Amino acid sequence: MSDAWRIIEEELSKPSLFKSRESLMPEHLPDKLPHREEELRTLVSYFKHLVHDPGSISQRVLIIGGIGTGKTVLSKLFGKLFTRMARERGYNVSYAHVNCHRNRTLYNIIYDIARQTGIPLPSRGLSAKEMFDVLLSYLEELDQYIIVALDEFHYFASLSHSESVYFLARTYEAYEGSKRVNFIFIASDTSKLAFLDPATEGYLLRHIIKLEPYTSIQLYDILKYRASLAFFDGVYDDDVLKTIADYEGVDKGGSGNARHALEVLLLAGDLAEREGSKRISVEHVRRALSGLSREIVAISDFIKYSSLHELLLLLAIIRLLRRTGKREVRMGEVEEEYRGICEHYGEIPRKHTQLYEYVQSLARAGVIIAHPSGKGQRGRSTMISMHYGPLDQLEKYVVEVIEKRREIGS
């Protein structure tokens, strides 16, 4: 028997602390949302017309809140349960959740809506508005209504032409037929939409659900619920949960980020299991906190949908800032660092124009800060900085993501 076989066999024979590891993952959709009941109730009230007077209006609701306040999970749970109850009452209502970071154009958004609702659309040959007309025709023929959640809408709004945002926000304004498409716009805060024209901005701000950061008591309740799903009995105690909740609670100086709190609990469970411990201790939590920065959690969603060369450029920025110790670096320096990284990985570097677009994309997502060099500096350049840290942990994380991405050939 080989050593590798023996190691794998030994690890597989060890009992696990987890009964449902995925219950702590960011993409997990739980059956209930502690401390978001009122927001869920409000969301339902905005869409009641779909089971009382369907087609009478096209509703627009804006959900805003910081990272880890439950925007995405609130919308998804609402969509799952509301559409099921509507169908039980005889109304054909569907829900589509579109990530605007992954789908960065109006065309891709409309195509993804159709894909999720099972409506066949041609993949090419039509404009975005023609695609939407075909989508509406199918909905009319099927007597179907849809609720479309546009997640990270501020990213799409900052990237797209104003007419694309206007089209989504005010599609049915002059339409007299049955209104079959409704929207939930999800953004981090209203300031990210401030560049819109006043009419469109005002239209989006009519119905707002604002999610505040979680307090330590609220986070404790969330952790207790998720831990009961994730771990076997006797694996953790209240001190473990309270330590995480007190660290992250907005009333205790934290950011009130439930996602980060759950990731800390997951990592603490992994550390305990790797050591062969039968219980998760507060010390496991401390070690998890030291190894999982809030900043990594904050940019993980952006990284998830970024291209390989966006990640290589981000790595160049991190390494250059870390090595030089400067507050900000020039675009030219970043490009030189990026070319060296491409050489290391055997990748063909992108041209300046494409790299500049990547920089703008990173800046729009809030991962970096980019601005033109000011007066008194020799030559005109784009200056780049980051407020995230520690940079060594960020560098390690981005390198891991790059290497995994290259392994699967994307």
Contacts in CASP RR format, 6 or more apart in sequence:
PFRMAT RR
TARGET T0000
AUTHOR 0000-0000-0000
METHOD contacts of the structure
MODEL  1
MSDAWRIIEEELSKPSLFKSRESLMPEHLPDKLPHREEELRTLVSYFKHL
VHDPGSISQRVLIIGGIGTGKTVLSKLFGKLFTRMARERGYNVSYAHVNC
HRNRTLYNIIYDIARQTGIPLPSRGLSAKEMFDVLLSYLEELDQYIIVAL
DEFHYFASLSHSESVYFLARTYEAYEGSKRVNFIFIASDTSKLAFLDPAT
EGYLLRHIIKLEPYTSIQLYDILKYRASLAFFDGVYDDDVLKTIADYEGV
DKGGSGNARHALEVLLLAGDLAEREGSKRISVEHVRRALSGLSREIVAIS
DFIKYSSLHELLLLLAIIRLLRRTGKREVRMGEVEEEYRGICEHYGEIPR
KHTQLYEYVQSLARAGVIIAHPSGKGQRGRSTMISMHYGPLDQLEKYVVE
VIEKRREIGS
14 273 0 8 1.000
14 276 0 8 1.000
16 273 0 8 1.000
17 231 0 8 1.000
17 232 0 8 1.000
17 235 0 8 1.000
17 269 0 8 1.000
17 272 0 8 1.000
17 273 0 8 1.000
17 278 0 8 1.000
17 280 0 8 1.000
18 230 0 8 1.000
18 231 0 8 1.000
18 232 0 8 1.000
18 269 0 8 1.000
18 273 0 8 1.000
19 229 0 8 1.000
19 230 0 8 1.000
19 231 0 8 1.000
19 232 0 8 1.000
20 229 0 8 1.000
20 230 0 8 1.000
21 230 0 8 1.000
21 266 0 8 1.000
22 28 0 8 1.000
23 30 0 8 1.000
23 226 0 8 1.000
23 229 0 8 1.000
23 230 0 8 1.000
24 226 0 8 1.000
24 230 0 8 1.000
24 262 0 8 1.000
24 263 0 8 1.000
24 265 0 8 1.000
24 266 0 8 1.000
25 262 0 8 1.000
25 266 0 8 1.000
26 259 0 8 1.000
26 262 0 8 1.000
26 263 0 8 1.000
26 300 0 8 1.000
29 73 0 8 1.000
29 76 0 8 1.000
29 77 0 8 1.000
29 80 0 8 1.000
30 73 0 8 1.000
30 77 0 8 1.000
30 225 0 8 1.000
30 226 0 8 1.000
30 229 0 8 1.000
32 225 0 8 1.000
33 40 0 8 1.000
33 70 0 8 1.000
33 73 0 8 1.000
33 74 0 8 1.000
33 77 0 8 1.000
34 218 0 8 1.000
34 221 0 8 1.000
34 222 0 8 1.000
34 225 0 8 1.000
35 214 0 8 1.000
35 218 0 8 1.000
35 221 0 8 1.000
35 222 0 8 1.000
36 70 0 8 1.000
36 74 0 8 1.000
36 211 0 8 1.000
39 74 0 8 1.000
39 209 0 8 1.000
39 211 0 8 1.000
40 74 0 8 1.000
40 77 0 8 1.000
40 78 0 8 1.000
42 209 0 8 1.000
43 61 0 8 1.000
43 63 0 8 1.000
43 74 0 8 1.000
43 75 0 8 1.000
43 78 0 8 1.000
43 184 0 8 1.000
43 209 0 8 1.000
44 78 0 8 1.000
44 82 0 8 1.000
46 59 0 8 1.000
46 61 0 8 1.000
46 207 0 8 1.000
47 59 0 8 1.000
47 61 0 8 1.000
47 82 0 8 1.000
47 147 0 8 1.000
47 182 0 8 1.000
49 55 0 8 1.000
49 56 0 8 1.000
49 57 0 8 1.000
49 59 0 8 1.000
50 82 0 8 1.000
50 86 0 8 1.000
50 91 0 8 1.000
50 93 0 8 1.000
50 145 0 8 1.000
50 147 0 8 1.000
50 182 0 8 1.000
51 85 0 8 1.000
51 86 0 8 1.000
51 89 0 8 1.000
51 91 0 8 1.000
51 93 0 8 1.000
54 91 0 8 1.000
54 93 0 8 1.000
54 145 0 8 1.000
54 178 0 8 1.000
55 145 0 8 1.000
55 177 0 8 1.000
55 178 0 8 1.000
55 179 0 8 1.000
55 180 0 8 1.000
56 179 0 8 1.000
57 179 0 8 1.000
58 171 0 8 1.000
58 172 0 8 1.000
58 175 0 8 1.000
58 179 0 8 1.000
58 180 0 8 1.000
58 181 0 8 1.000
58 182 0 8 1.000
58 183 0 8 1.000
59 182 0 8 1.000
59 183 0 8 1.000
59 207 0 8 1.000
60 169 0 8 1.000
60 182 0 8 1.000
60 183 0 8 1.000
60 185 0 8 1.000
60 203 0 8 1.000
60 204 0 8 1.000
60 206 0 8 1.000
60 207 0 8 1.000
61 183 0 8 1.000
61 184 0 8 1.000
61 185 0 8 1.000
61 207 0 8 1.000
61 208 0 8 1.000
61 209 0 8 1.000
62 184 0 8 1.000
62 185 0 8 1.000
62 186 0 8 1.000
62 187 0 8 1.000
62 190 0 8 1.000
62 204 0 8 1.000
62 205 0 8 1.000
62 207 0 8 1.000
62 208 0 8 1.000
62 209 0 8 1.000
63 71 0 8 1.000
63 74 0 8 1.000
63 75 0 8 1.000
63 184 0 8 1.000
63 185 0 8 1.000
63 186 0 8 1.000
63 187 0 8 1.000
63 208 0 8 1.000
63 209 0 8 1.000
63 211 0 8 1.000
64 71 0 8 1.000
64 186 0 8 1.000
64 187 0 8 1.000
64 188 0 8 1.000
64 189 0 8 1.000
64 190 0 8 1.000
64 208 0 8 1.000
64 209 0 8 1.000
64 210 0 8 1.000
64 211 0 8 1.000
65 71 0 8 1.000
65 187 0 8 1.000
65 188 0 8 1.000
65 189 0 8 1.000
65 210 0 8 1.000
65 211 0 8 1.000
65 212 0 8 1.000
66 188 0 8 1.000
66 189 0 8 1.000
66 211 0 8 1.000
66 213 0 8 1.000
66 257 0 8 1.000
67 188 0 8 1.000
67 255 0 8 1.000
67 257 0 8 1.000
67 259 0 8 1.000
67 260 0 8 1.000
67 297 0 8 1.000
67 298 0 8 1.000
68 214 0 8 1.000
68 256 0 8 1.000
68 257 0 8 1.000
68 258 0 8 1.000
68 259 0 8 1.000
68 260 0 8 1.000
69 211 0 8 1.000
69 212 0 8 1.000
69 213 0 8 1.000
69 214 0 8 1.000
69 256 0 8 1.000
69 257 0 8 1.000
69 258 0 8 1.000
70 211 0 8 1.000
70 258 0 8 1.000
70 259 0 8 1.000
71 151 0 8 1.000
71 186 0 8 1.000
71 211 0 8 1.000
72 97 0 8 1.000
72 151 0 8 1.000
72 186 0 8 1.000
74 209 0 8 1.000
74 211 0 8 1.000
75 97 0 8 1.000
75 149 0 8 1.000
75 151 0 8 1.000
75 184 0 8 1.000
75 186 0 8 1.000
76 97 0 8 1.000
76 149 0 8 1.000
79 95 0 8 1.000
79 147 0 8 1.000
79 149 0 8 1.000
80 95 0 8 1.000
82 93 0 8 1.000
82 95 0 8 1.000
82 147 0 8 1.000
83 93 0 8 1.000
83 94 0 8 1.000
83 95 0 8 1.000
83 147 0 8 1.000
86 92 0 8 1.000
86 93 0 8 1.000
87 93 0 8 1.000
91 145 0 8 1.000
92 142 0 8 1.000
92 143 0 8 1.000
92 144 0 8 1.000
92 145 0 8 1.000
93 144 0 8 1.000
93 145 0 8 1.000
93 146 0 8 1.000
93 147 0 8 1.000
94 116 0 8 1.000
94 117 0 8 1.000
94 144 0 8 1.000
94 145 0 8 1.000
94 146 0 8 1.000
94 147 0 8 1.000
95 146 0 8 1.000
95 147 0 8 1.000
95 148 0 8 1.000
95 149 0 8 1.000
96 112 0 8 1.000
96 113 0 8 1.000
96 116 0 8 1.000
96 117 0 8 1.000
96 146 0 8 1.000
96 147 0 8 1.000
96 148 0 8 1.000
96 149 0 8 1.000
97 116 0 8 1.000
97 149 0 8 1.000
97 151 0 8 1.000
98 109 0 8 1.000
98 112 0 8 1.000
98 113 0 8 1.000
98 116 0 8 1.000
98 148 0 8 1.000
98 149 0 8 1.000
98 150 0 8 1.000
98 151 0 8 1.000
99 151 0 8 1.000
99 152 0 8 1.000
99 305 0 8 1.000
100 109 0 8 1.000
100 150 0 8 1.000
100 151 0 8 1.000
100 152 0 8 1.000
100 153 0 8 1.000
100 155 0 8 1.000
100 156 0 8 1.000
101 151 0 8 1.000
101 152 0 8 1.000
101 155 0 8 1.000
101 156 0 8 1.000
101 301 0 8 1.000
101 302 0 8 1.000
101 305 0 8 1.000
101 365 0 8 1.000
102 305 0 8 1.000
103 109 0 8 1.000
103 111 0 8 1.000
103 112 0 8 1.000
103 156 0 8 1.000
104 155 0 8 1.000
104 156 0 8 1.000
104 159 0 8 1.000
104 160 0 8 1.000
105 128 0 8 1.000
105 160 0 8 1.000
105 164 0 8 1.000
106 128 0 8 1.000
106 160 0 8 1.000
106 164 0 8 1.000
106 167 0 8 1.000
106 168 0 8 1.000
107 127 0 8 1.000
107 128 0 8 1.000
107 131 0 8 1.000
109 150 0 8 1.000
109 156 0 8 1.000
109 168 0 8 1.000
110 121 0 8 1.000
110 128 0 8 1.000
110 131 0 8 1.000
110 132 0 8 1.000
110 135 0 8 1.000
111 121 0 8 1.000
111 123 0 8 1.000
111 131 0 8 1.000
113 135 0 8 1.000
113 146 0 8 1.000
113 148 0 8 1.000
114 120 0 8 1.000
114 121 0 8 1.000
114 131 0 8 1.000
114 135 0 8 1.000
114 138 0 8 1.000
115 121 0 8 1.000
117 144 0 8 1.000
117 146 0 8 1.000
119 135 0 8 1.000
119 138 0 8 1.000
119 139 0 8 1.000
120 138 0 8 1.000
121 131 0 8 1.000
121 134 0 8 1.000
121 135 0 8 1.000
122 131 0 8 1.000
126 134 0 8 1.000
128 164 0 8 1.000
128 167 0 8 1.000
129 167 0 8 1.000
132 167 0 8 1.000
132 171 0 8 1.000
135 181 0 8 1.000
136 180 0 8 1.000
136 181 0 8 1.000
138 144 0 8 1.000
139 145 0 8 1.000
139 146 0 8 1.000
139 180 0 8 1.000
139 181 0 8 1.000
140 178 0 8 1.000
140 180 0 8 1.000
144 180 0 8 1.000
145 180 0 8 1.000
145 181 0 8 1.000
145 182 0 8 1.000
146 180 0 8 1.000
146 181 0 8 1.000
146 182 0 8 1.000
147 182 0 8 1.000
147 183 0 8 1.000
147 184 0 8 1.000
148 181 0 8 1.000
148 182 0 8 1.000
148 183 0 8 1.000
148 184 0 8 1.000
149 183 0 8 1.000
149 184 0 8 1.000
149 186 0 8 1.000
150 156 0 8 1.000
150 168 0 8 1.000
150 183 0 8 1.000
150 184 0 8 1.000
150 185 0 8 1.000
150 186 0 8 1.000
151 186 0 8 1.000
152 186 0 8 1.000
152 187 0 8 1.000
152 301 0 8 1.000
153 185 0 8 1.000
153 186 0 8 1.000
153 187 0 8 1.000
154 187 0 8 1.000
154 188 0 8 1.000
154 192 0 8 1.000
154 193 0 8 1.000
155 364 0 8 1.000
155 365 0 8 1.000
156 164 0 8 1.000
156 165 0 8 1.000
157 165 0 8 1.000
157 187 0 8 1.000
157 192 0 8 1.000
157 193 0 8 1.000
157 195 0 8 1.000
157 196 0 8 1.000
158 192 0 8 1.000
158 195 0 8 1.000
158 364 0 8 1.000
159 361 0 8 1.000
159 364 0 8 1.000
162 196 0 8 1.000
162 197 0 8 1.000
162 200 0 8 1.000
165 196 0 8 1.000
165 200 0 8 1.000
166 197 0 8 1.000
166 200 0 8 1.000
168 183 0 8 1.000
169 183 0 8 1.000
169 185 0 8 1.000
169 200 0 8 1.000
169 203 0 8 1.000
169 204 0 8 1.000
170 200 0 8 1.000
170 203 0 8 1.000
171 181 0 8 1.000
172 179 0 8 1.000
172 181 0 8 1.000
185 204 0 8 1.000
187 193 0 8 1.000
190 205 0 8 1.000
190 208 0 8 1.000
193 201 0 8 1.000
193 204 0 8 1.000
194 201 0 8 1.000
196 204 0 8 1.000
212 250 0 8 1.000
213 249 0 8 1.000
213 250 0 8 1.000
213 254 0 8 1.000
213 255 0 8 1.000
213 256 0 8 1.000
213 257 0 8 1.000
214 222 0 8 1.000
214 248 0 8 1.000
214 249 0 8 1.000
214 250 0 8 1.000
214 256 0 8 1.000
214 257 0 8 1.000
214 258 0 8 1.000
214 261 0 8 1.000
215 249 0 8 1.000
215 250 0 8 1.000
215 251 0 8 1.000
215 256 0 8 1.000
216 242 0 8 1.000
216 245 0 8 1.000
216 246 0 8 1.000
216 248 0 8 1.000
216 249 0 8 1.000
216 250 0 8 1.000
216 251 0 8 1.000
216 252 0 8 1.000
217 245 0 8 1.000
218 249 0 8 1.000
219 244 0 8 1.000
219 245 0 8 1.000
219 248 0 8 1.000
219 249 0 8 1.000
219 256 0 8 1.000
219 258 0 8 1.000
219 261 0 8 1.000
220 241 0 8 1.000
220 242 0 8 1.000
220 245 0 8 1.000
222 258 0 8 1.000
222 261 0 8 1.000
222 262 0 8 1.000
223 241 0 8 1.000
223 244 0 8 1.000
223 245 0 8 1.000
223 261 0 8 1.000
223 262 0 8 1.000
223 265 0 8 1.000
224 241 0 8 1.000
226 262 0 8 1.000
226 265 0 8 1.000
227 236 0 8 1.000
227 241 0 8 1.000
227 265 0 8 1.000
230 265 0 8 1.000
230 266 0 8 1.000
231 269 0 8 1.000
231 280 0 8 1.000
234 279 0 8 1.000
235 269 0 8 1.000
235 272 0 8 1.000
235 278 0 8 1.000
235 279 0 8 1.000
235 280 0 8 1.000
236 279 0 8 1.000
236 280 0 8 1.000
237 279 0 8 1.000
239 282 0 8 1.000
240 265 0 8 1.000
240 268 0 8 1.000
240 280 0 8 1.000
240 281 0 8 1.000
240 282 0 8 1.000
240 284 0 8 1.000
240 285 0 8 1.000
241 265 0 8 1.000
243 282 0 8 1.000
243 285 0 8 1.000
243 286 0 8 1.000
244 261 0 8 1.000
244 264 0 8 1.000
244 265 0 8 1.000
244 268 0 8 1.000
244 285 0 8 1.000
244 289 0 8 1.000
245 261 0 8 1.000
246 252 0 8 1.000
247 254 0 8 1.000
247 261 0 8 1.000
247 264 0 8 1.000
247 289 0 8 1.000
248 254 0 8 1.000
248 255 0 8 1.000
248 256 0 8 1.000
248 257 0 8 1.000
248 258 0 8 1.000
248 260 0 8 1.000
248 261 0 8 1.000
248 264 0 8 1.000
249 255 0 8 1.000
249 256 0 8 1.000
249 261 0 8 1.000
250 256 0 8 1.000
255 294 0 8 1.000
257 294 0 8 1.000
257 297 0 8 1.000
259 297 0 8 1.000
260 292 0 8 1.000
260 294 0 8 1.000
260 297 0 8 1.000
263 292 0 8 1.000
263 297 0 8 1.000
264 285 0 8 1.000
264 288 0 8 1.000
264 289 0 8 1.000
264 292 0 8 1.000
265 285 0 8 1.000
265 288 0 8 1.000
267 288 0 8 1.000
267 291 0 8 1.000
267 292 0 8 1.000
268 280 0 8 1.000
268 284 0 8 1.000
268 285 0 8 1.000
268 287 0 8 1.000
268 288 0 8 1.000
269 280 0 8 1.000
269 284 0 8 1.000
269 288 0 8 1.000
271 284 0 8 1.000
271 287 0 8 1.000
271 288 0 8 1.000
272 279 0 8 1.000
272 280 0 8 1.000
272 281 0 8 1.000
272 284 0 8 1.000
277 284 0 8 1.000
291 393 0 8 1.000
293 389 0 8 1.000
293 390 0 8 1.000
293 393 0 8 1.000
293 394 0 8 1.000
295 388 0 8 1.000
295 389 0 8 1.000
295 390 0 8 1.000
295 393 0 8 1.000
295 394 0 8 1.000
296 393 0 8 1.000
296 394 0 8 1.000
296 397 0 8 1.000
298 388 0 8 1.000
299 365 0 8 1.000
299 367 0 8 1.000
299 388 0 8 1.000
299 394 0 8 1.000
302 362 0 8 1.000
302 365 0 8 1.000
302 366 0 8 1.000
302 367 0 8 1.000
303 311 0 8 1.000
303 314 0 8 1.000
303 397 0 8 1.000
303 398 0 8 1.000
303 401 0 8 1.000
306 314 0 8 1.000
308 347 0 8 1.000
308 402 0 8 1.000
308 405 0 8 1.000
308 406 0 8 1.000
308 410 0 8 1.000
309 347 0 8 1.000
309 350 0 8 1.000
309 354 0 8 1.000
309 358 0 8 1.000
310 358 0 8 1.000
310 361 0 8 1.000
310 362 0 8 1.000
311 398 0 8 1.000
311 401 0 8 1.000
311 402 0 8 1.000
311 405 0 8 1.000
312 338 0 8 1.000
312 341 0 8 1.000
312 342 0 8 1.000
312 345 0 8 1.000
312 347 0 8 1.000
312 402 0 8 1.000
313 334 0 8 1.000
313 338 0 8 1.000
313 355 0 8 1.000
313 358 0 8 1.000
313 359 0 8 1.000
313 362 0 8 1.000
314 362 0 8 1.000
314 367 0 8 1.000
314 368 0 8 1.000
314 398 0 8 1.000
315 341 0 8 1.000
315 395 0 8 1.000
315 398 0 8 1.000
315 399 0 8 1.000
315 402 0 8 1.000
316 334 0 8 1.000
316 335 0 8 1.000
316 337 0 8 1.000
316 338 0 8 1.000
316 341 0 8 1.000
317 329 0 8 1.000
317 334 0 8 1.000
317 337 0 8 1.000
317 362 0 8 1.000
317 368 0 8 1.000
317 384 0 8 1.000
317 386 0 8 1.000
318 386 0 8 1.000
318 391 0 8 1.000
318 394 0 8 1.000
318 395 0 8 1.000
318 398 0 8 1.000
319 337 0 8 1.000
319 341 0 8 1.000
319 395 0 8 1.000
320 329 0 8 1.000
320 333 0 8 1.000
320 334 0 8 1.000
320 337 0 8 1.000
321 328 0 8 1.000
321 329 0 8 1.000
321 385 0 8 1.000
321 386 0 8 1.000
321 391 0 8 1.000
322 391 0 8 1.000
322 392 0 8 1.000
322 395 0 8 1.000
327 385 0 8 1.000
328 369 0 8 1.000
328 383 0 8 1.000
328 384 0 8 1.000
328 385 0 8 1.000
329 383 0 8 1.000
329 384 0 8 1.000
329 385 0 8 1.000
330 373 0 8 1.000
330 381 0 8 1.000
330 382 0 8 1.000
330 383 0 8 1.000
330 384 0 8 1.000
331 355 0 8 1.000
331 356 0 8 1.000
331 359 0 8 1.000
331 381 0 8 1.000
331 382 0 8 1.000
331 383 0 8 1.000
331 384 0 8 1.000
332 381 0 8 1.000
334 355 0 8 1.000
334 359 0 8 1.000
334 384 0 8 1.000
335 352 0 8 1.000
335 355 0 8 1.000
338 349 0 8 1.000
338 355 0 8 1.000
339 349 0 8 1.000
342 348 0 8 1.000
342 349 0 8 1.000
345 402 0 8 1.000
345 406 0 8 1.000
350 358 0 8 1.000
356 382 0 8 1.000
359 368 0 8 1.000
359 370 0 8 1.000
359 382 0 8 1.000
359 384 0 8 1.000
360 370 0 8 1.000
362 368 0 8 1.000
362 370 0 8 1.000
363 369 0 8 1.000
363 370 0 8 1.000
367 386 0 8 1.000
367 388 0 8 1.000
368 384 0 8 1.000
368 385 0 8 1.000
368 386 0 8 1.000
369 384 0 8 1.000
369 385 0 8 1.000
369 386 0 8 1.000
369 387 0 8 1.000
370 382 0 8 1.000
370 383 0 8 1.000
370 384 0 8 1.000
371 382 0 8 1.000
371 383 0 8 1.000
372 380 0 8 1.000
372 381 0 8 1.000
372 382 0 8 1.000
372 383 0 8 1.000
373 379 0 8 1.000
373 380 0 8 1.000
373 381 0 8 1.000
373 382 0 8 1.000
373 383 0 8 1.000
374 383 0 8 1.000
388 394 0 8 1.000
END
